[in-house]
Amino acid sequence: MPTDSTALATLLEHATAARDEATAQLYLMLEQVRRFSTQREQLLAYRRDYEARWSTQFRDKAAIEVVHSYRSFIERLNQALEQLDRQTRQAEQQAQEARERLVERETRVASVKKLIERRVGERQRTLAIRDQKAADEIAALKHWHARPSMAAANH
């Protein structure tokens, strides 16, 4: 049967591993949010450039097929942006959940550490009391043995 300190050490090991896993998961989620945001910014910049490039051509009276093609492409760009917005919101939600899990697991690690500290302190106090009791008993025995010798010496 494992001792209390062994069980607590194992509990701390598991809590620390769970916290480390939650930390890694949060970093992955934050990286995903960053990637989606970067893609969105790049797509927005591309759409602005595309619109600017074509606006000059439309001033020169473009053919109706070209206008339809332009509008169709802009619509696809807008759909892609909407999809990126959804993915970004979902990734942000997952990152928030990962943050909450990390806080829970950090709290768990701190609680286990505090429990270990308390148990170590209790053990040290118990040992100190036992040592003091042993020292008192030895002193009492020395004193008790010394008394009859002193009484015999006085007579």
C-alpha positions in Angstrom: 0.0 0.0 0.0 1.5 3.4 -1.0 2.3 5.8 1.7 0.5 9.1 2.0 3.5 11.0 0.6 3.8 8.6 -2.3 0.2 9.0 -3.1 0.4 12.8 -2.9 3.6 12.8 -5.1 1.7 10.7 -7.7 -1.3 13.0 -7.5 1.0 16.0 -8.0 2.7 14.3 -10.9 -0.7 13.7 -12.6 -2.0 17.2 -11.8 1.2 18.7 -13.3 1.0 16.6 -16.4 -2.7 17.6 -16.9 -1.7 21.3 -16.4 1.1 21.0 -18.9 -1.2 19.4 -21.4 -3.7 22.2 -20.9 -1.0 24.8 -21.4 0.1 23.1 -24.7 -3.6 23.0 -25.9 -4.0 26.7 -25.1 -1.0 27.6 -27.1 -2.3 25.5 -30.0 -5.6 27.3 -29.9 -4.0 30.7 -29.7 -1.8 29.9 -32.7 -4.9 28.8 -34.6 -6.6 32.1 -33.9 -3.5 34.0 -35.0 -3.3 32.0 -38.3 -7.0 32.6 -39.1 -6.6 36.3 -38.3 -3.5 36.5 -40.5 -5.3 34.7 -43.3 -8.3 37.1 -43.0 -6.1 40.2 -43.1 -4.3 38.8 -46.2 -7.6 38.1 -47.9 -8.9 41.5 -47.0 -5.8 43.1 -48.5 -6.1 41.0 -51.6 -9.8 42.0 -52.0 -8.9 45.7 -51.6 -6.2 45.4 -54.3 -8.5 43.4 -56.6 -11.3 46.0 -56.2 -8.9 48.9 -56.8 -7.4 47.2 -59.9 -10.8 46.6 -61.4 -12.3 49.9 -60.5 -10.1 51.6 -63.0 -11.1 49.1 -65.7 -14.8 49.7 -65.0 -14.3 53.4 -65.7 -13.4 52.4 -69.3 -16.7 50.6 -69.7 -16.0 46.9 -69.3 -18.0 44.2 -71.0 -21.0 42.8 -69.0 -19.3 39.4 -68.9 -16.3 40.9 -67.2 -18.6 42.7 -64.7 -20.3 39.4 -63.8 -17.0 37.6 -63.5 -15.8 40.4 -61.2 -18.9 40.3 -59.0 -18.8 36.5 -58.8 -15.2 36.6 -57.7 -15.9 39.3 -55.1 -18.8 37.2 -53.8 -16.5 34.2 -53.4 -13.9 36.3 -51.6 -16.7 37.6 -49.3 -17.8 34.0 -48.6 -14.2 33.0 -47.9 -14.0 35.9 -45.4 -17.2 34.9 -43.7 -15.9 31.4 -43.4 -12.7 32.7 -41.9 -14.7 34.8 -39.5 -16.6 31.7 -38.3 -13.5 29.7 -38.0 -11.8 32.5 -36.0 -14.8 32.9 -33.6 -14.8 29.1 -33.1 -11.0 29.1 -32.5 -11.4 32.0 -30.1 -14.1 30.1 -28.2 -11.9 27.0 -28.0 -9.0 29.1 -26.8 -11.2 30.6 -24.1 -12.3 27.1 -23.0 -8.6 26.0 -23.0 -7.8 29.0 -20.9 -10.5 28.0 -18.4 -9.2 24.4 -18.3 -5.7 25.7 -17.7 -6.8 27.9 -14.8 -8.6 24.9 -13.3 -5.6 22.7 -13.7 -3.2 25.3 -12.3 -5.5 25.6 -9.3 -5.4 21.8 -8.9 -1.6 21.8 -8.9 -1.5 24.6 -6.4 -4.0 22.8 -4.1 -2.0 19.6 -4.2 1.3 21.5 -3.5 -0.4 23.2 -0.6 -1.7 19.9 0.8 1.8 18.4 0.5 3.3 21.4 2.3 0.7 21.1 5.0 1.4 17.4 5.4 5.1 18.0 5.6 4.6 20.6 8.2 2.4 18.3 10.2 5.0 15.6 10.0 7.7 17.9 11.1 5.6 19.1 14.0 4.9 15.5 15.0 8.6 14.6 14.9 9.5 17.7 16.8 7.0 16.9 19.5 8.2 13.3 19.7 11.9 14.4 19.9 11.0 16.9 22.6 9.1 14.2 24.5 12.0 11.8 24.2 14.4 14.6 25.4 12.2 15.4 28.3 12.0 11.7 29.3 15.8 11.4 29.2 16.2 14.5 31.3 13.6 13.2 33.8 15.4 9.9 34.0 18.8 11.5 34.5 17.3 13.7 37.1 15.6 10.8 38.9 18.8 8.7 38.8 20.8 11.6 40.1 18.6 12.2 43.1 19.1 9.0 45.0 22.9 9.3 44.6 22.7 12.8 46.0 20.6 11.5 48.9 23.0 8.7 49.7 25.9 11.1 49.6 24.3 13.4 52.1 23.8 10.6 54.7 
